[in-house]
């Protein structure tokens, strides 16, 4: 159980990495003329964070699939934020607090899970890479990444203990956080089936695992008379398209040749393309290094992310894909194994991640599009 574990390392990594992020947001960002200066909490509420704040304050509304509206964003984060506002916290601080508490929970469960599967040295390496990753600031922003990863890692943690009811409940909460949460149903049912659970229990575990999404759809149906508005709105209002994986690779490569090297979007396109290449490499070697239930989760998430890019006539086709790949936490376990096996790999990863850690965070805090 968690209470019998020494959590010194994940706690140390959490506080040191968050303090670094907070210092960048509160002090160093004010010294650099990257854009209009903003307050501390405003630094963490850029882009999608504004949508979650809007849901918390105004609720959901929908004016058709051609108009951007909050139905594209799932409800658990703003719902938790709304609960905290009853204790006198501001909407911004409520979501900020949830994001960072979720980050702490994610770091602890990810470390415990990796330690259980691959040993403490690999767990230390993998968590270190997550904490200094170029998009680590997202875990403290008013985004759903830290909450989703906390719930997903907790789900797998309880699967390892064969506590399927708890695992399915965490999966259900994840399905109310991001669409990718529904793919946690697959490892839940797979592990329960391996333990020869009867059909009635399999049905209950499966139902609980998608309960968050089901309740959200029922809510949308009752309030807006439309159960799945987030499907059409992503295609039309947010200009996403469905393509095959190889077409996505082609689009990402074309971005590097069509965007001017002086454009602020060029380094983002390059970073996205590099992230996809690295993630694909890690996915390929992961088939020999991690258990099958991890694959049941990461393969659908990887393919869905890759096959659903932005329309290149509207925006960078690879926009946000690096953030989606960040959610493939078993691949970071593989990265931890590689870094633990060869010190040269470890030093290269550390240098590469650390060199981008600050610049990307500062750009985000100043309102520039990063992911």
C-alpha positions as CSV (number, residue, x, y, z in Angstrom):
1,X,0.0,0.0,0.0
2,X,1.0,3.6,-0.5
3,X,1.3,4.2,3.3
4,X,4.1,1.7,3.5
5,X,6.1,3.3,0.7
6,X,8.9,5.9,1.1
7,X,7.8,8.7,-1.1
8,X,10.9,10.9,-0.5
9,X,12.0,10.9,-4.2
10,X,8.7,11.8,-5.9
11,X,8.0,14.4,-3.3
12,X,11.4,15.9,-3.9
13,X,11.0,15.9,-7.6
14,X,7.6,17.4,-7.3
15,X,8.6,20.3,-5.1
16,X,11.8,21.1,-7.0
17,X,10.3,21.0,-10.4
18,X,7.2,23.0,-9.4
19,X,9.3,25.6,-7.7
20,X,11.4,26.0,-10.8
21,X,8.2,26.5,-12.9
22,X,6.8,28.9,-10.3
23,X,10.0,31.0,-10.3
24,X,9.9,31.2,-14.1
25,X,6.3,32.4,-14.0
26,X,6.8,34.9,-11.2
27,X,10.3,36.3,-11.6
28,X,12.2,35.5,-14.7
29,X,9.3,35.9,-17.1
30,X,9.0,39.6,-16.0
31,X,12.6,40.2,-17.0
32,X,12.2,39.0,-20.6
33,X,10.4,41.1,-23.3
34,X,8.6,38.1,-24.9
35,X,5.2,39.7,-24.7
36,X,2.8,41.5,-22.5
37,X,3.4,40.9,-18.8
38,X,0.7,39.0,-16.9
39,X,0.1,38.0,-13.3
40,X,1.2,34.8,-11.8
41,X,-2.1,32.9,-12.1
42,X,-2.7,34.4,-15.5
43,X,0.5,32.9,-16.7
44,X,-0.9,29.4,-16.1
45,X,-4.3,30.2,-17.6
46,X,-3.3,30.6,-21.2
47,X,-5.2,29.1,-24.2
48,X,-7.3,26.1,-23.2
49,X,-7.1,27.3,-19.6
50,X,-9.4,30.1,-20.5
51,X,-12.0,27.6,-21.8
52,X,-12.0,25.7,-18.5
53,X,-12.3,28.9,-16.6
54,X,-15.2,29.9,-18.8
55,X,-17.0,26.6,-18.1
56,X,-16.4,27.0,-14.4
57,X,-18.0,30.5,-14.4
58,X,-20.6,30.2,-17.1
59,X,-21.3,26.5,-17.6
60,X,-21.8,24.8,-21.0
61,X,-23.5,26.3,-24.0
62,X,-23.6,25.2,-27.7
63,X,-24.5,27.1,-30.9
64,X,-23.9,24.5,-33.5
65,X,-20.8,22.6,-34.7
66,X,-19.4,25.6,-36.7
67,X,-18.9,27.8,-33.6
68,X,-16.3,27.2,-31.0
69,X,-17.9,26.5,-27.6
70,X,-17.0,24.8,-24.3
71,X,-18.6,21.5,-25.2
72,X,-15.3,20.5,-26.7
73,X,-13.8,20.3,-23.2
74,X,-14.7,17.6,-20.7
75,X,-16.2,18.5,-17.3
76,X,-14.2,17.0,-14.4
77,X,-11.6,19.7,-14.1
78,X,-14.0,22.7,-14.1
79,X,-16.4,20.7,-11.8
80,X,-13.7,20.1,-9.2
81,X,-12.8,23.8,-9.5
82,X,-16.4,24.8,-9.0
83,X,-16.5,22.8,-5.7
84,X,-13.4,24.6,-4.5
85,X,-14.9,28.0,-5.2
86,X,-17.5,27.2,-2.5
87,X,-14.6,27.5,0.0
88,X,-13.9,31.0,-1.0
89,X,-11.1,30.3,-3.6
90,X,-11.1,32.3,-6.9
91,X,-11.9,30.3,-10.1
92,X,-8.3,30.8,-11.3
93,X,-6.7,29.6,-8.0
94,X,-9.1,26.7,-7.7
95,X,-8.1,25.2,-11.1
96,X,-4.5,26.0,-10.4
97,X,-4.6,24.2,-7.1
98,X,-6.3,21.1,-8.6
99,X,-3.7,21.0,-11.4
100,X,-0.8,21.0,-9.0
101,X,-2.4,18.6,-6.5
102,X,-3.1,16.3,-9.4
103,X,0.5,16.7,-10.5
104,X,1.6,15.6,-7.1
105,X,-0.7,12.6,-7.2
106,X,0.5,11.8,-10.8
107,X,4.2,11.9,-9.8
108,X,3.5,9.6,-6.8
109,X,1.4,7.0,-8.6
110,X,3.7,7.1,-11.7
111,X,6.7,6.5,-9.5
112,X,5.1,3.7,-7.6
113,X,3.8,2.0,-10.7
114,X,7.1,2.2,-12.5
115,X,8.9,1.0,-9.4
116,X,6.6,-2.0,-9.1
117,X,7.0,-2.9,-12.7
118,X,10.7,-2.1,-13.4
119,X,12.5,-1.3,-10.2
120,X,13.3,1.9,-8.3
121,X,16.2,3.0,-10.5
122,X,14.1,3.1,-13.6
123,X,11.3,4.8,-11.6
124,X,13.7,7.5,-10.5
125,X,14.9,8.1,-14.1
126,X,11.5,8.1,-15.6
127,X,10.0,10.5,-13.1
128,X,13.0,12.8,-13.5
129,X,12.5,12.9,-17.2
130,X,8.8,13.7,-16.8
131,X,9.6,16.5,-14.4
132,X,12.1,18.2,-16.6
133,X,10.4,17.5,-19.9
134,X,9.9,20.6,-22.2
135,X,6.2,20.6,-21.5
136,X,6.4,20.0,-17.8
137,X,4.8,23.4,-17.2
138,X,1.5,22.0,-18.5
139,X,1.2,19.9,-15.3
140,X,0.8,23.2,-13.3
141,X,-1.3,25.0,-15.9
142,X,-5.1,25.2,-16.0
143,X,-5.1,22.2,-18.3
144,X,-6.3,18.6,-17.8
145,X,-3.0,16.8,-18.4
146,X,-1.9,16.4,-14.7
147,X,-5.4,15.4,-13.6
148,X,-5.7,12.8,-16.4
149,X,-2.3,11.3,-15.8
150,X,-3.0,11.1,-12.1
151,X,-6.2,9.2,-12.8
152,X,-4.7,6.9,-15.4
153,X,-1.7,6.0,-13.3
154,X,-3.9,5.4,-10.3
155,X,-6.1,3.1,-12.5
156,X,-3.1,1.0,-13.5
157,X,-1.7,1.0,-9.9
158,X,-4.9,-0.6,-8.6
159,X,-5.0,-3.0,-11.5
160,X,-1.6,-4.3,-10.4
161,X,-3.2,-5.0,-7.0
162,X,-6.2,-6.6,-8.7
163,X,-8.5,-4.0,-7.1
164,X,-10.7,-3.8,-10.2
165,X,-13.5,-1.7,-8.7
166,X,-11.1,1.1,-7.6
167,X,-9.3,0.8,-11.0
168,X,-12.6,1.1,-12.9
169,X,-13.7,4.1,-10.8
170,X,-10.4,6.0,-11.6
171,X,-10.9,5.0,-15.3
172,X,-14.4,6.5,-15.1
173,X,-13.1,9.7,-13.7
174,X,-10.5,9.8,-16.4
175,X,-13.2,9.4,-19.1
176,X,-14.8,12.6,-17.7
177,X,-11.5,14.4,-18.0
178,X,-10.3,13.7,-21.5
179,X,-11.7,11.6,-24.4
180,X,-8.7,9.3,-24.1
181,X,-10.0,8.1,-20.8
182,X,-12.3,5.6,-22.5
183,X,-9.3,3.6,-23.6
184,X,-8.5,2.7,-19.9
185,X,-11.6,0.5,-20.2
186,X,-9.5,-2.0,-22.3
187,X,-6.8,-2.7,-19.7
188,X,-9.4,-2.8,-16.9
189,X,-11.4,-5.5,-18.7
190,X,-8.3,-7.4,-19.9
191,X,-6.9,-7.7,-16.4
192,X,-10.3,-8.6,-14.9
193,X,-10.8,-11.2,-17.6
194,X,-7.3,-12.7,-16.8
195,X,-8.4,-13.1,-13.2
196,X,-11.5,-15.1,-14.5
197,X,-14.0,-12.6,-13.1
198,X,-17.6,-13.5,-13.9
199,X,-19.4,-11.7,-16.7
200,X,-21.6,-9.6,-14.3
201,X,-18.5,-8.1,-12.7
202,X,-16.9,-7.5,-16.1
203,X,-20.0,-5.6,-17.1
204,X,-19.8,-3.5,-13.9
205,X,-16.1,-2.8,-14.3
206,X,-16.7,-1.8,-18.0
207,X,-19.7,0.4,-17.1
208,X,-17.8,2.2,-14.3
209,X,-14.8,2.7,-16.6
210,X,-16.8,4.8,-19.0
211,X,-19.2,6.3,-16.5
212,X,-17.7,9.7,-16.7
213,X,-18.2,10.0,-20.4
214,X,-21.7,8.5,-20.2
215,X,-22.8,11.0,-17.5
216,X,-21.3,13.9,-19.6
217,X,-23.2,12.8,-22.6
218,X,-26.5,12.5,-20.6
219,X,-25.9,15.9,-19.2
220,X,-25.4,17.4,-22.7
221,X,-28.5,15.6,-24.0
222,X,-30.6,17.0,-21.2
223,X,-29.2,20.5,-21.3
224,X,-28.4,21.1,-25.0
225,X,-30.5,18.4,-26.7
226,X,-27.3,17.0,-28.2
227,X,-25.4,14.0,-26.7
228,X,-22.2,14.2,-28.7
229,X,-21.6,17.8,-29.7
230,X,-17.9,17.5,-29.0
231,X,-17.5,15.2,-32.0
232,X,-18.7,17.6,-34.7
233,X,-17.3,20.7,-33.1
234,X,-13.8,19.4,-33.2
235,X,-14.1,18.7,-36.9
236,X,-15.8,21.9,-38.0
237,X,-15.2,24.7,-35.4
238,X,-11.7,23.6,-34.5
239,X,-10.8,22.4,-38.0
240,X,-9.5,18.9,-37.2
241,X,-9.4,16.3,-39.9
242,X,-9.3,12.5,-40.0
243,X,-6.3,11.1,-42.0
244,X,-4.2,8.0,-42.1
245,X,-1.0,7.9,-40.0
246,X,1.3,8.1,-43.0
247,X,-0.6,11.2,-44.2
248,X,-0.1,12.8,-40.8
249,X,3.7,12.2,-41.1
250,X,3.6,13.7,-44.5
251,X,1.7,16.8,-43.3
252,X,4.1,17.2,-40.3
253,X,7.1,17.0,-42.7
254,X,5.5,19.5,-45.1
255,X,5.1,22.0,-42.3
256,X,8.9,22.1,-41.9
257,X,9.2,23.2,-45.5
258,X,6.2,25.5,-45.8
259,X,6.6,27.5,-42.6
260,X,9.3,30.2,-42.8
261,X,12.2,29.5,-40.5
262,X,11.8,33.0,-39.1
263,X,8.2,32.3,-38.1
264,X,7.5,31.7,-34.4
265,X,5.6,28.6,-35.4
266,X,8.6,27.0,-37.1
267,X,10.3,25.8,-33.8
268,X,6.9,24.5,-32.6
269,X,6.5,22.5,-35.8
270,X,10.0,21.1,-35.5
271,X,9.5,20.2,-31.9
272,X,6.2,18.5,-32.7
273,X,7.8,16.5,-35.5
274,X,10.7,15.5,-33.3
275,X,8.2,14.5,-30.5
276,X,6.3,12.2,-32.9
277,X,9.4,10.6,-34.2
278,X,10.7,9.9,-30.7
279,X,7.3,8.7,-29.5
280,X,7.0,6.3,-32.5
281,X,10.5,4.9,-31.8
282,X,9.6,4.4,-28.1
283,X,6.3,2.8,-29.0
284,X,8.0,0.3,-31.4
285,X,10.6,-0.8,-28.8
286,X,7.9,-0.8,-26.0
287,X,6.4,-4.0,-27.4
288,X,9.3,-5.9,-26.0
289,X,9.6,-4.0,-22.7
290,X,6.2,-3.3,-21.2
291,X,3.1,-5.4,-20.5
292,X,0.3,-5.9,-22.9
293,X,-2.2,-4.0,-20.9
294,X,-0.1,-0.8,-21.3
295,X,-0.3,-1.4,-25.0
296,X,-4.1,-1.6,-24.9
297,X,-4.0,2.0,-23.6
298,X,-1.2,3.7,-25.5
299,X,-1.8,2.3,-29.0
300,X,-5.3,3.7,-29.4
301,X,-4.2,7.1,-27.8
302,X,-1.2,7.2,-30.1
303,X,-3.2,6.4,-33.2
304,X,-6.1,8.8,-32.4
305,X,-3.6,11.6,-31.8
306,X,-1.7,10.9,-34.9
307,X,-4.8,10.5,-37.2
308,X,-6.6,13.6,-36.0
309,X,-4.4,16.6,-36.8
310,X,-5.4,20.2,-37.5
311,X,-6.4,21.2,-41.0
312,X,-3.1,22.5,-42.4
313,X,-5.0,25.4,-44.1
314,X,-6.2,26.6,-40.7
315,X,-3.2,25.9,-38.4
316,X,0.0,23.9,-38.0
317,X,-1.2,20.3,-38.6
318,X,0.8,19.0,-35.7
319,X,-0.5,21.5,-33.2
320,X,-1.0,20.1,-29.7
321,X,0.3,16.6,-30.7
322,X,3.3,16.9,-28.4
323,X,0.9,17.5,-25.5
324,X,-1.1,14.4,-26.5
325,X,2.1,12.3,-26.7
326,X,2.9,13.5,-23.2
327,X,0.0,11.4,-21.9
328,X,1.6,8.1,-23.1
329,X,3.2,7.6,-19.7
330,X,4.3,4.0,-20.3
331,X,6.6,5.3,-23.1
332,X,8.3,7.5,-20.4
333,X,8.9,4.3,-18.5
334,X,10.7,2.9,-21.6
335,X,12.7,6.1,-21.7
336,X,13.6,5.6,-18.1
337,X,14.8,2.1,-18.9
338,X,17.0,3.4,-21.7
339,X,18.4,6.1,-19.5
340,X,19.1,3.7,-16.7
341,X,20.8,1.2,-19.1
342,X,23.2,3.8,-20.6
343,X,24.5,6.9,-18.9
344,X,25.2,8.6,-22.2
345,X,21.5,8.3,-23.1
346,X,20.6,9.7,-19.7
347,X,22.9,12.7,-20.1
348,X,21.6,13.4,-23.6
349,X,18.0,13.2,-22.5
350,X,18.7,15.4,-19.5
351,X,20.6,18.0,-21.5
352,X,18.0,18.1,-24.3
353,X,15.0,18.3,-22.0
354,X,16.6,20.9,-19.6
355,X,17.6,23.1,-22.6
356,X,13.9,23.4,-23.6
357,X,12.4,23.4,-20.1
358,X,12.7,27.1,-19.5
359,X,12.2,28.6,-23.0
360,X,9.0,26.8,-23.7
361,X,7.6,27.6,-20.2
362,X,8.4,31.3,-20.6
363,X,6.9,31.4,-24.1
364,X,3.7,29.9,-22.7
365,X,3.5,32.2,-19.7
366,X,3.7,35.2,-22.1
367,X,0.7,34.0,-24.1
368,X,2.6,32.5,-27.1
369,X,1.3,29.3,-28.6
370,X,3.5,26.4,-27.5
371,X,1.1,23.4,-27.3
